[in-house]
């Protein structure tokens, strides 16, 4: 084997694992693009809403319904003062934004699709009170033509946790 072929073999042996690592790291990235902004829908409420449900439930009033005649990029933002309190040790409080196709009842979470993996707020162990603080999230998804309800849902990881959202604002933008 010549020195040149040995060098090529070594480089190939190094590049292959690096490219596999890079591919694995990038495989979680989801990209979407849209054109001009077509529509903005907003909802907000200053009334506190609470849950102790370990299943996601829709935040009262945080639903925006619309029809798409063709596929569109949807971008949704949610901000709120939140309070996550567990009676005992720490817990997490989750928020997600979903699109429900009202014709098929299919539910899909907007990206990133993290479910309980995205802690909107958390309880701090050994504290007597978790003071409310501002939190926010931003999500997007390209939807096919159809009738949709975009909703904010919230849940807790433990039923002894109280999760309250207050002074919230929910905005959905539709792009070309």
N, C-alpha and C positions, 0 to 999 in steps of 0.2 A: 504494500500500500504506500503510495507516495505521500509526501508531507502535505500536499495540497488536498488530496482526498481525505486525509485524516482530519485536516482543519475543517473541511466541509461537513464531515460526519459529526464533529464536535459541535459546530454551529447548529446543525439540524437537530441534534439531541437537546440543545439548550432552547431553541426556538419553539419546538413542539410543546414542551410543558408550559412555557410562558404564554403561548397562544391559547392553550387550554384554560389556563387560569384567567386570562383576559376574557375569554368567551364566557366562562362561568360567571365572572363578575358582571359582565354586561347583559347577561341573559335576563336579569331582573328588571332592566330598564324598559319602560314602555314609552314610546314616542307617539305623539299625535299632533296634527297641524290643522289649522282652519284658516279661512279667509276673513273677510270683513265681518265685523260685529253686526248682527241682524236684530237682536232683541235682548233686553235686560228685564228680568222679573225679580222683584224684591219682596221679602216679607220680614217683619220684625215684631217683637213683642217685649213688653217690660214686665209681664206676669211670670213669676217663677214656676217652673215645671220640674217635678221630681220623679225618679224611678228607683226601684230596688230590684228590677228585673234582670235576670242573667241572660235573657233573650232580648235582642234588639227590638225596641218599640219606637214608633214614630213620635217625635216631639210634636205636641199639639200646635197646629197652625203652620208648621214648617213643611208645607207641601206646595209645589208649584206644578200645575198641569198645563200641558200644551201638546199640539200636534205637529209632526214633522212630515212634510210632503216628500222629502228626500233626506238622505243621510246628512247629519250635521255634527259638528264638534260642540259639546256642552261643557261649560266650565262653571263650577259651583264653589262658592265661598260661604263659610259659616264662622261667625264670631259670637262669643258669649262670655258672660261672667259665670264661672262654674265653681261648684263646691262639691268635693268628693270626700265623704266622711264614713269611715268604718268604725264600728263599735268593737274594738279589739285591735288586732294587728293590721298592717297596711293592706290596701286594695287598689285596684285600678278602675277607672271609669272611662268608657269608650264611646266614641261618636263615629258614625259612618254616614256617608251620603250615598243613596241608592237611586237607581232609575227603575221604575216599575212599568213595564209595558202593560197598559190597561186592557189591551185586546187579548193578550195571552197570559197575563198575570206573572210573566217571567220577571224575576228580580235580579239585577246585576249591580254590584257595588262599583262606584266610580274609582278611577285609579288615583293613588295606589290602593289596591284592594287588600287592606291590612286587617280588617275586622277588629278583633280584640287585640291585635298586635300594635294598634295605634292607641296609646293611652292619651286621651284628651286631657285627663287630669288624674292625679293619684292622691291617695290618702297618705299622710305621714304618720308612721307608727309612733305611739307614745305622746301624741299631742291631744289637747282637749278640744281644739277647734281648728278647722281648716278654713281660714278666711277665704271668701270668694276672690277669684282673680280672673283676669282676662285671658282667654285662649282663642286660637283660631285654626282653621284648616282650609285647604284649597284642593279641589279635586277636579278631574276632567275625564271625559269619555266620548268617543265618537259613537253616536247612536244611528241606527238604520231608520228609515221612514216608519212612522207609527204614532200612536197616542201614548203619552208618557205622563207619569207623576214622579217628579224628582223630590225625594224626601230626606230629611235629616232624621236619623235614628240614634237612640242612645241606650246604653246598658251598663251593668256593673259586672265585675268578676266574682262577686260574693254577695249573697242575698242579705247579709247584715250591713251592707253598704248603702248609704243614701247619696244619690247623685242628683244635684239640682243645677239646672241651667236657667239663667236669668238675663234680662236685657240683651237678648240675642238679635242677630241680623243674619238673614239668609239671602243670598243673591245667586241667580242662575243666568248665565250669559249664553246665547246661542250664536254660533259663528257659521258663516257660509261654508 
